[in-house]
Amino acid sequence: MQELIQSVITPLTKKSKSIHVGITLEGKHSYQGFGSLSDNNKNPPDLYTLYETGDIGKTVTAALLAKTIREGKAPYHEPISSFGWEFTNLPDEITPYTLVTHTSGMPFMPTNIKRYLLRNYKNPHHYYNDEDWIVYLRKYKTKQKSKVDDLHYSHTGYAVLGRFLERIWEEPFEILAKKLVMSPLGLEDTTLTFPAEKLKRIAPPYNYQLKKTHLDRPSTFQGAGGWISSTADLLYYLEAHLSPSPAFAYFADTHGIKEKGRKGIKGAEGVSRGWMIVFPFGEKYPVHFISGSTAGSQCFIGWCKPAHAGIVICSNKGAKRKETPTRTEISAAGLAIIREVVQERLKERGIFRTPELPASFNI
């Protein structure tokens, strides 16, 4: 296993700062750190080093929505316009289900964020505030090219879900997520706010050119991501998806294959609720994954439930401008490793399948 990880990750360290990898197999965890944390700190990262996780938080939002639906607080298919004054201008086709499966037709980012692109192309929502967000929602118009039911990876849609969950539960999003997910799972390092004691452990962010940049603090877009976390926390979070306890049975509600074969999200062959899916070994052995990037980080988590295997990779180097959240170098590395791990597990069980991943994910 260590040789496999080193063969995939070592080439990336030549053009990165730090990379930390965690693997879970049948509940047993292992970790490897690569590179150095910063120009001034040559120490490698460890399992408690904190990284920005970007889009990984979408899976938390999807899980909270699943719990909301399971408890009868709202239906999946009712127009979101029924649940808050800021949503009243959204078309009836936009529902919790279409938002969580990226089929709402809402754009990748709200259109009125463009004025902040000159300040930071990779991270414009660092400057985007609640007033901007409300104005956008109140004036929202569906564009002809973004038809509902097409797959369009959408930060905007998950930001709407975050606000929707606040309306339903009558609590701020971070407090809700910590109360229902983070605290019960013991994920003490996973947070949307950065207390002083945690700032000391955050891997300093560098952009794709390895120049120092700032941390992402998307106060308006919390439903779309923005959590910081450690490899240790993320592996325990994956374990809760691989083997949900009765208290987290609703996690399994996010796993079902919902939109297989739809085009629109490069690198994914299907989506569930919060997760992208590929089928390197057929539909019996789907690999769920999500990757995220900010101005100064990349993060990937992926898992295969039948193989009871999962992987976490975190880096404090931002993605290139042209890289989408599902097609970064870290997501490519993560899928390459989980592909080999699952294949080995299938061999152990007397099952062998030749993996077939999209060419964009071959290292």
N, C-alpha and C positions, 0 to 999 in steps of 0.2 A: 504493500500500500504506500509506504513512504517513497519508494522508488517511482511509483506512478505519479504521485503528487509532485515530486521534485522534477520529473521530466517535463511536466506541463507548466509548472510555476516558475522554475529557475530562469527560463528565457525571458519571462515577463519582468523579473527583478532588475534586468539590465536597463529597463526604461521606466522604472517605478521607484517609489520610496519603500514603504513597508507593505507586505502582504501577509495576512494571517489566514490559515486554513483550518477548519474543524470538520471532522468526519464522525458520523454516528452509524454504527452497525450493530443491530440487535440490542440497542440501548447502551453500547460501550462507546465512549468518546475518545478521540485522539486529536492532537493538535500539532501544527507545525508553523513556525514563524519564519519569515524571510525578510531580508533587507534591513534597513535602519529606519527609525521613526521619523527623523528629520535631519537636516544638515548639521544641527548642533547636538543631536542625540543619536549616537550610532548603535544604541541598543536595539535588538529586534523586538517586534511586538509580542505580546503574550495573550493568553485567553481572556484577560481582563482589560486589555487595551480597548478603548472606545472608538468607534467609527460612526460616521454618518451613514445611514442605510438607505436614504432616498426613497424609492418606490416600494421598498419592502413593507412599509406601513400600510399599503393598500390591502394586504392580506389580513391585517388586524381590523381594518374598516369593514372588510367583507365578513369577517367572523362576528363582529358586533352586529352587523345587519342580520346575519343568520340567527343570532340569539333573539334579536328584536322580532323577527318573523315567527320563530318557534314559540315565543311567549305570547303571540297574538297581539302585539302592540301595533302592528301595521302589516299590510299584505304586500307581496312582491310586485303585484301587477296594477296597483292603483296609481293614478297620476301623482307625481311628486308635487304638483301645484296645489294639492289639497292640504299640504302639511306646513305651510308657513307663508307669511305675507310676501317674503322676498322671492318666493317661487311661483307666484300667481301668473306670471307672464310666460312660464315654460309650457310647451305644448303637452297635450295629454299623452303623447307617445313616450315621454320621458318618465320612466317609472323606476323604483328601486332595482328591479330586475335588469332593465336595459342599462342602467348606470353601472351596476356591479359587473356586468358581462361586456362592457365596452361596446354596446350596441345602441346607445342612446342617440348617436349622431352628434353629440357635443364635441367641440374641438379639443385638440391636445392641450392647449392653453387658452384662457379667455382672450378675446381679440383686443381688449383694451389694455393688455399687458405689453403691447408692442412698444410703447413709448419708453419702457424700461430696458429694452433690449440693448440699446447703446451703452447703458451703464454696465451690464453684465449679460452677455449673450446666453451663457449656460445657466445662469441663476437669476433671471429677472424678477421672480416672485420674492426675492429677498427684500425688494422695495415695495412690493404690491401690498396695499393695505385694505382694511375691511370696507372702507368707503368705496374704493375702486370695485371691489367684489360685488357689493350691493347694486351699484350702478349697472354693472354688467348683467346681473341676473334680471334686473327690472326692465332692461332694454333688450333682452335676449331675442334673437331671431334665428330660426333654423336656416342654414345655408343649403342651397340645392345640391351642392356637391357632397355634403355630409348627410346622406340619407339615413334615417333611422333603420336599424337592423343590419347595416354594414358595420364591420369591425373597425373602430377607430380608437386606438389607445388614447385614453383621455384622463389627464390630470384634472381637468375641469369637472368631469363627471364624478370623480371620487371626492373632490372638494365639496360638491353638492351633497354627496352622501354624508360627509362629516357633519355638515350643517343640519341635514335632515335628522341624523341621530341625536344631535343636541336638542332638537325640537321635541323628538319623541321621548327621550329620557329626562329632559329638563336638567341637563348637567353639561358643563364644558367638556369638550371632546377628550382632552387628555385625562381629566379626572375620571370620566366614564371608562376609558380604556384601561387605566390603571386599576380601577376597582373591579372590573369584570374579567380582565385578562392578565395584566402584568403582575399584580399583587398575588392572586391565587396561584399563579405559576412560579412565583418566587423570582421574577425577572427584575431584580433591583437596579440593574444597570441600564434598563431600557426606558428612555424618557424623551419627551419633546422639549423640555426646558433643560438648561444646562447649569446646574448648581456649581458653586466654586469647587467643591471637592471632586466633581466629575470632570470639570474643565482640565484639571491637571492630568487626567488619564486619556484625554482625547488625542488621537493621532493628528498632528498638525496637517491641515489640508493643503495640497498642492494641485495646481491645475494640470492639464494634459501636457503642458510644456515644462512641468516640474518647477513652476514658479509659485511662490506662496500665495494663497488666496484666503478668502474668509469662510467661516462656517455658515451653513444655510440655516436660517431660522424662519420658516414659512408660517407665520402666525395665522394667516388666512386660509392656508391650504393644508391644514393638519389632516384632513381625511385622505389626502393624496399621498401622505408620507411625511418624512422629516424627522423620524426618530433617530436618536443615537443609541447604540447598543454594543455589546461585546460578543465575541464568538461564542463564549460560554453560554450567555443568555440565548443567543439565536439557536444554538443546538438544542437547548431545553425546549424552546418554542417549537422546533421541528419535531421533537419527540412527542409533543402534545398533538401534533397532526398525524404522526405515524401510528400512535396508539392512544387515541383520545380516551380519557377517563370519563366516567359518567357525568362529571361536572362540566366537561368540555365536549359533550357529544355533538353539540352544534358545530364544532369545527368540521366534522365530517360532512355537514351540509354544504360546505364550500368546495368539496372535492369533485363532485360529479361533473362529467364532461358535458358541457352545455352547447358549445358552438364549434363542433369539429368540422374542419374543412373550409371554414370561412376564410376569405382572404382579407388582408388589411393590416395585420400585425406581423411584420417581418420577423422570422425566427421562431414563430409559434405555429403549431399545427392545429391548435384548438385552445379554448379557454374554459375555465370553470368560473367560480366566483372569487375573484381576487388573484387567481393563479393562471399562468400560461401553461400549456401542455405540449409535449412532444411525444411521439410514439416510436422510439427506436427499436422496440421489441414487440410491437403490436399493441392492440388496445387492452390486452390483459395486463400489460405491464407499463402503464403510462408513467411518464416522468413529469411531475409538477415542478414548476420553478417560477421564480420572479427575480429580476435584477433591478438595481437602482443605481443612479449616479447623481452627483451634485457637482458643483464647481470644483470640489476638492476631494471627491471620494467615488468609489465604486463598491458595490456589494451584491452578492449573489447568494441565494439559498435555493436548493433543489432537493427533491426526494422522490423515492419510489416506494410506495407502501407495500406492494407484494414482496419486495426484496428487503424491507425494513432497513433502508439505507438512506442517508441524507448527507448533504455537504453544505458548508458555509464558507464563503471566501470574502474577505474584506480587504480593501486597499485604500490608502490615503492619497491616491492620485485620481483626479477627475477624468472623465471620459472626453474623447475628442468631440468637437462640435457636431460632426456629421453622424456620430454614433447615437442610435436610439436606445432607450432604456433596455430593450430586449436584445441588443446586438453590440454589447461592449466586449472588450478583450477579456474582462473578468467573467462575464457570462459565458463566453466561448470556452474559457478554461473550466468553469464549473460544469458545463454540460459534457465536456470531453471526459472529465474525471468521473462524474456520476454514471456516464455511459459504460465506462470500463468496470466500475464497481458493480453495477447491476448485472452486467454480462458475467462477471466472475461468480456472482451469487447464483445466477441461473445455471451455470456450469456445475456448481456444487450440488444443485438439486437435480442434476441429470437433464436439464433443459438447456439447449444452446440455440441462440438466435443471433444472426448477424445484424448488428445495429445499423440503422439507416437514419442518420440525422441530416437535416438540411446542410448543404455544403458550407453555408456561412458559419456553421458551428464546428467545422473541422479545424483542428489546430495544425 
